[in-house]
């Protein structure tokens, strides 16, 4: 018999979230391979007879990436983050839909509100996933019939049903003694799954899985473990901590030893604040700062407006405003500038972000543009000092140090 759960932690993950929201709008596409990631020009066109004409993935030309795909498209090997042209080669007849992040944020708020009605201890992990602490939910530990975990399962179904009633969407839920295992469990029976595990289930359900299924083991650590002959979580659990310490730092070795056994003491954090808010877009074709100035200017203004709207909607202001540029040679640079008083004003964000542009050599064509606002605080609250540049840089990005040769303080904003 399984032991009672010392803590009861759920991880709820919406199923193919963006694609599922689009299927609410276009129910006639259910059961078909569809990919979300197109631009506005890929909006379905209404025909004279009232039917909709959808674009196909084979119609796409550009260098965008897949935002998400339906499970039918995934069967062809099309997944989020894949280049659209590669996806078109795998599933040319898949329907191509434009992204609509305003709609996705709307449904994100709805599903989280539906969960909060019955389980308010929530850690927000993004637009489509949350952790929920169910430990103090009344009746959660009560057996039902001969099932000692019946109360847990019943509440898991109640969570899923509440989300379905509020949104029309399905989700998958993993419920275990901790966040680590619940994250893994929510993926085991997708879509529309409910997986309840205790520590007794770790050897049978967790150990056969690849090590990369552990949240926190990324590509580099996974490749190193693979080279060392450690492919599954069970094989990792069988390794002695001293052996792991020969190949990783002491702290990493201890962490690997613990997580491979399903150990995780992290609490559900309900009051974490965002570090920054940003918006970015990858262009269908490379754009030049001067020859495509009008188009870039419109995009730049829209990004600043969207970030400002995100800040205002969530009740934040920021005092460090920055830009992100990726050029046609895939080099990425960032620049940022701090202001005296935090803001959520789109015009001020646009102005300061434009000043950052003056510190970049824009002779090469651009493939990506982004705007970020950091140093967040609540309106009226004392603003924290901006982070030192060295700490604020994103890993792998070019230095934000201001090159004197690129300074053009008197030149108008390029776009």
NORPEMO-V329772 format. One record per pair of residues at least 12 apart in sequence whose ideal C-beta (glycine too) atoms are under 6 Angstrom apart, sorted by the first residue. I is the first residue (numbers start at 1). GAP is how many residues later the second one is. D is the distance in Angstrom with one decimal. If there is no record, write none. Layout:
I_GAP_D ; I_GAP_D
This chain:
2_196_4.3 ; 2_198_5.1 ; 3_195_5.9 ; 4_137_5.9 ; 5_172_4.9 ; 6_171_5.6 ; 7_128_5.0 ; 7_170_5.1 ; 8_126_4.1 ; 8_127_4.9 ; 8_132_5.4 ; 9_124_6.0 ; 9_169_5.6 ; 9_170_5.5 ; 9_173_5.0 ; 10_122_4.3 ; 10_124_5.6 ; 10_163_5.7 ; 10_165_4.7 ; 10_172_5.9 ; 11_120_5.5 ; 11_163_4.9 ; 11_171_3.8 ; 11_172_4.9 ; 11_175_4.5 ; 12_118_5.3 ; 12_159_5.4 ; 12_161_5.1 ; 13_116_4.7 ; 13_159_5.3 ; 13_173_4.6 ; 14_114_4.1 ; 14_157_4.9 ; 15_155_4.8 ; 15_156_6.0 ; 15_157_5.9 ; 15_176_3.9 ; 16_52_5.9 ; 16_54_5.9 ; 17_111_3.8 ; 18_18_4.9 ; 18_49_5.6 ; 18_50_4.3 ; 18_86_5.5 ; 19_17_5.4 ; 19_49_4.9 ; 19_51_4.7 ; 20_149_5.0 ; 21_82_5.7 ; 21_83_5.7 ; 21_86_5.2 ; 22_14_5.8 ; 22_75_5.1 ; 24_144_5.5 ; 29_66_5.8 ; 32_40_5.9 ; 33_39_4.3 ; 33_40_4.0 ; 33_58_5.4 ; 33_61_4.0 ; 34_36_4.7 ; 34_61_4.2 ; 35_22_5.6 ; 35_31_5.6 ; 35_34_4.8 ; 35_38_5.5 ; 35_59_5.1 ; 35_61_5.6 ; 36_31_4.7 ; 36_32_5.1 ; 36_61_5.0 ; 36_63_5.8 ; 37_27_5.7 ; 37_29_4.7 ; 37_30_4.3 ; 37_47_5.9 ; 38_58_4.7 ; 38_60_4.6 ; 39_59_5.8 ; 40_58_5.6 ; 42_13_4.6 ; 42_54_5.2 ; 42_56_4.8 ; 43_55_5.3 ; 54_41_4.7 ; 55_41_4.5 ; 56_37_5.7 ; 57_31_4.5 ; 57_34_5.9 ; 57_35_5.8 ; 57_37_4.4 ; 57_39_4.9 ; 58_30_5.5 ; 58_34_3.7 ; 60_24_5.1 ; 60_28_5.6 ; 60_36_5.8 ; 62_222_3.3 ; 64_20_4.8 ; 64_218_5.7 ; 65_16_5.8 ; 65_18_5.8 ; 66_14_5.4 ; 66_16_4.7 ; 66_21_5.3 ; 67_32_5.2 ; 68_12_4.9 ; 73_18_5.6 ; 73_21_5.1 ; 76_14_5.0 ; 76_15_4.0 ; 77_13_5.0 ; 78_12_5.5 ; 78_13_5.2 ; 107_60_5.5 ; 108_19_4.6 ; 110_56_5.3 ; 110_57_5.1 ; 111_52_4.9 ; 111_56_5.2 ; 114_48_4.6 ; 114_49_5.1 ; 114_52_3.7 ; 119_13_4.9 ; 119_15_6.0 ; 121_12_4.0 ; 121_147_5.9 ; 123_145_4.6 ; 123_146_5.0 ; 131_48_5.6 ; 131_137_5.0 ; 133_135_4.0 ; 139_12_5.2 ; 140_15_5.8 ; 149_47_5.5 ; 152_23_5.5 ; 152_44_5.3 ; 153_43_5.6 ; 156_17_5.1 ; 156_19_5.4 ; 156_38_4.6 ; 159_14_5.8 ; 170_21_6.0 ; 170_22_4.2 ; 172_14_5.0 ; 172_18_4.6 ; 172_21_4.2 ; 173_13_6.0 ; 173_21_5.2 ; 174_12_3.5 ; 174_21_4.9 ; 175_21_4.8 ; 176_21_4.6 ; 178_86_4.0 ; 179_85_5.7 ; 179_87_5.3 ; 180_79_5.8 ; 180_84_3.6 ; 181_16_5.9 ; 181_81_5.3 ; 183_32_5.0 ; 184_29_5.6 ; 185_12_5.2 ; 202_60_4.3 ; 206_27_5.6 ; 206_56_6.0 ; 207_26_5.1 ; 207_27_3.0 ; 209_24_5.3 ; 211_14_5.3 ; 211_22_5.7 ; 211_25_5.5 ; 214_45_5.3 ; 233_27_5.4 ; 236_24_4.1 ; 237_23_3.9 ; 237_24_5.5 ; 241_12_5.8 ; 241_16_4.6 ; 244_12_5.5 ; 276_96_5.5 ; 276_98_3.7 ; 277_30_5.8 ; 277_33_5.0 ; 277_34_5.9 ; 277_96_5.6 ; 278_92_5.9 ; 278_94_3.8 ; 279_24_4.7 ; 279_27_4.6 ; 279_28_5.0 ; 279_92_5.8 ; 280_90_2.9 ; 282_86_4.8 ; 283_84_5.7 ; 286_42_4.8 ; 286_79_3.7 ; 286_81_5.4 ; 287_79_5.2 ; 288_77_5.1 ; 289_73_3.8 ; 289_125_5.0 ; 289_126_5.9 ; 293_122_5.0 ; 296_119_4.1 ; 297_118_4.3 ; 300_115_5.7 ; 301_49_5.9 ; 303_68_4.4 ; 304_42_5.4 ; 304_45_4.6 ; 304_46_4.2 ; 304_49_5.9 ; 304_67_5.3 ; 305_41_4.6 ; 307_64_5.3 ; 307_66_5.5 ; 308_36_5.4 ; 308_38_3.7 ; 308_41_5.5 ; 311_33_3.9 ; 312_32_5.0 ; 316_60_4.6 ; 317_25_3.9 ; 317_26_5.6 ; 317_27_4.7 ; 317_62_5.3 ; 318_24_5.4 ; 318_55_3.8 ; 318_56_5.7 ; 318_57_5.2 ; 318_58_4.8 ; 319_19_5.5 ; 319_20_5.4 ; 319_23_4.1 ; 319_56_4.3 ; 319_64_5.2 ; 320_16_5.5 ; 320_18_4.8 ; 320_54_4.2 ; 320_55_4.0 ; 320_66_4.7 ; 321_16_6.0 ; 321_28_5.6 ; 321_31_4.2 ; 321_32_5.5 ; 321_52_5.5 ; 322_12_5.9 ; 322_14_3.1 ; 322_50_4.6 ; 323_12_5.5 ; 323_30_5.3 ; 323_33_4.7 ; 323_48_5.9 ; 324_46_3.6 ; 325_41_6.0 ; 326_41_5.3 ; 326_42_3.7 ; 327_37_4.4 ; 328_36_5.8 ; 328_37_4.4 ; 328_39_5.7 ; 332_65_5.0 ; 333_65_4.1 ; 334_63_5.2 ; 334_66_5.2 ; 335_21_4.0 ; 335_24_5.0 ; 335_65_5.6 ; 336_64_5.8 ; 337_15_5.5 ; 337_18_5.9 ; 337_19_5.5 ; 338_48_4.1 ; 342_35_5.5 ; 342_41_4.7 ; 353_18_5.3 ; 354_59_3.6 ; 357_57_5.6 ; 358_50_4.8 ; 359_43_5.4 ; 359_47_5.3 ; 361_45_5.5 ; 362_52_5.8
